[in-house]
Amino acid sequence: MKSRWLYVILALVAASLFAVSVWIGQWWNVGEVAIGPLGSRHCFGGECRPGGLGWIGGSSAWERGAAATWMAGLVSMVALMGLAAALAAGRVPKLVARTTLVAIATAIIAGGYFVVGFPGVSGASLGQGLILFIAAIVVGVVPAIRVLRA
């Protein structure tokens, strides 16, 4: 595969984007409160405390969807790191590429449910976590498809 280092870098960037989007990323902001798949974080008076998602008023299925989104992001991250490692070693990892595409498809489904099922909070604005998640999907698909076409 020519220019394999470009695809190694793309896979590592996508893995990093997935990690940041589900671990640190704030998918919605409501004043001083950040909401993401891992829970919420309340920052008042310079002191931040983690919280759950129950206070938002979403269903228990939506909360499980948040956990599924978090896990799908992490699995996609690991698959992309494996893809990058195999490409860096000079291999053509077709099985790893297929696994990566399945992990990303699962992340799309889980993340889509998490976004669509968001019960809405007055004054909520879009945070960077969702944008990073979408960017991770777009960037992560590229090296996987390139490996399958090689």
Secondary structure, DSSP 8 states (H G I E B T S, - for coil): -TTHHHHHHHHHHHHHHHHHHHHT--SEEETTEEEETTEEEEEETTEEEEE-SGGGT--HHHHHHHHHHHHHHHHHHHHHHHHHHHHHTT---HHHHHHHHHHHHHHHHHHHHHHHT----TT-EE-HHHHHHHHHHHHHHHHHHHHHH-
